[in-house]
Amino acid sequence: MIRSELIQKIADENPHLYQRDVEKIVNTIFEEITDAMARGDRVELRGFGAFSVKKRDGRTGRNPRTGESVAVEEKHVPFFKTGKLLRDRLNGA
């Protein structure tokens, strides 16, 4: 599902809301999650999962074309851990 499909589904299930309002709500939620992660905070949505940021240390990599060693800088990557309810639903429990 993509963002526009999510917005359309929420708007269809809530006919008392304007689609532009639903779009603002969805965009605000995603912006808040992104902003919290950018600050290094953890975002937990009970029953769904938790978003966090993990740090990857710098290392020496290798250029696959030339075989030459390349320095890869330290970086931060997003990480998602599923919640128990989501895991159970995916596994048919």
C-alpha positions, -999 to +999 in steps of 0.1 A: +000+000+000+013+034-009+005+067+009-022+078-016-040+044-011-039+048+026-053+083+024-081+071+001-090+041+023-092+063+055-113+089+036-136+061+023-141+047+058-147+082+073-171+099+049-176+128+075-139+138+069-128+157+038-100+140+018-077+170+021-081+168+059-073+131+059-042+138+037-030+165+063-035+140+091-015+112+074+013+136+063+015+150+099+018+115+114+046+106+090+064+139+095+063+134+133+077+099+131+104+111+108+112+141+130+114+119+161+137+095+144+159+124+132+163+134+168+173+099+177+141+091+195+122+058+193+087+057+180+064+029+193+030+021+179+015-005+202+004-036+184+021-025+152+058-021+160+086+003+169+108+025+148+143+033+160+176+045+146+207+022+147+243+034+143+265+016+119+302+021+125+326+032+098+344+003+081+366-005+052+346-017+022+356-029-013+348-014-047+332-044-065+345-033-099+381-026-091+386-045-059+401-014-044+396-007-007+372+022+001+365+039+035+328+037+044+318+064+069+297+059+100+260+063+094+226+060+110+200+037+095+162+033+103+152+001+120+117-014+124+108-041+149+073-056+145+049-057+175+035-089+189+000-084+175+013-077+140+037-107+142+008-130+154-015-118+127+011-123+099+017-159+112-020-167+113-023-169+151 
